[in-house]
Amino acid sequence: MVPDPYTLEKMALAHRQQLQREAEHEQMQGARSSHSSHRMRYMAARLGTFLIALGTRLRQLEQPRTSNAVDEVRMKESLC
């Protein structure tokens, strides 16, 4: 049995609306994952920068101790 033109138009409209909702949902999911991956890359870059700065600072703090220890050994050797 074939529905009347009004019912066919109503069914077509409902189908288009459902397709539109599905497309919008997929777009939102794509945008969300893109935003999330951007945030992760940003945080990883910030963490890397922090760790490099920390390593540099620790190396700078360690250098004077090393040079002082070497100087002390040299002074002891020269006294002997």
Secondary structure as a PSIPRED ss2 file (coil, helix, strand):
# PSIPRED VFORMAT (PSIPRED V4.0)

   1 M C   1.000  0.000  0.000
   2 V C   1.000  0.000  0.000
   3 P C   1.000  0.000  0.000
   4 D C   1.000  0.000  0.000
   5 P H   0.000  1.000  0.000
   6 Y H   0.000  1.000  0.000
   7 T H   0.000  1.000  0.000
   8 L H   0.000  1.000  0.000
   9 E H   0.000  1.000  0.000
  10 K H   0.000  1.000  0.000
  11 M H   0.000  1.000  0.000
  12 A H   0.000  1.000  0.000
  13 L H   0.000  1.000  0.000
  14 A H   0.000  1.000  0.000
  15 H H   0.000  1.000  0.000
  16 R H   0.000  1.000  0.000
  17 Q H   0.000  1.000  0.000
  18 Q H   0.000  1.000  0.000
  19 L H   0.000  1.000  0.000
  20 Q H   0.000  1.000  0.000
  21 R H   0.000  1.000  0.000
  22 E H   0.000  1.000  0.000
  23 A H   0.000  1.000  0.000
  24 E H   0.000  1.000  0.000
  25 H H   0.000  1.000  0.000
  26 E H   0.000  1.000  0.000
  27 Q H   0.000  1.000  0.000
  28 M H   0.000  1.000  0.000
  29 Q H   0.000  1.000  0.000
  30 G H   0.000  1.000  0.000
  31 A H   0.000  1.000  0.000
  32 R H   0.000  1.000  0.000
  33 S H   0.000  1.000  0.000
  34 S H   0.000  1.000  0.000
  35 H H   0.000  1.000  0.000
  36 S H   0.000  1.000  0.000
  37 S H   0.000  1.000  0.000
  38 H H   0.000  1.000  0.000
  39 R H   0.000  1.000  0.000
  40 M H   0.000  1.000  0.000
  41 R H   0.000  1.000  0.000
  42 Y H   0.000  1.000  0.000
  43 M H   0.000  1.000  0.000
  44 A H   0.000  1.000  0.000
  45 A H   0.000  1.000  0.000
  46 R H   0.000  1.000  0.000
  47 L H   0.000  1.000  0.000
  48 G H   0.000  1.000  0.000
  49 T H   0.000  1.000  0.000
  50 F H   0.000  1.000  0.000
  51 L H   0.000  1.000  0.000
  52 I H   0.000  1.000  0.000
  53 A H   0.000  1.000  0.000
  54 L H   0.000  1.000  0.000
  55 G H   0.000  1.000  0.000
  56 T H   0.000  1.000  0.000
  57 R H   0.000  1.000  0.000
  58 L H   0.000  1.000  0.000
  59 R H   0.000  1.000  0.000
  60 Q H   0.000  1.000  0.000
  61 L H   0.000  1.000  0.000
  62 E H   0.000  1.000  0.000
  63 Q H   0.000  1.000  0.000
  64 P H   0.000  1.000  0.000
  65 R H   0.000  1.000  0.000
  66 T H   0.000  1.000  0.000
  67 S H   0.000  1.000  0.000
  68 N H   0.000  1.000  0.000
  69 A H   0.000  1.000  0.000
  70 V H   0.000  1.000  0.000
  71 D H   0.000  1.000  0.000
  72 E H   0.000  1.000  0.000
  73 V H   0.000  1.000  0.000
  74 R H   0.000  1.000  0.000
  75 M H   0.000  1.000  0.000
  76 K H   0.000  1.000  0.000
  77 E H   0.000  1.000  0.000
  78 S H   0.000  1.000  0.000
  79 L H   0.000  1.000  0.000
  80 C C   1.000  0.000  0.000
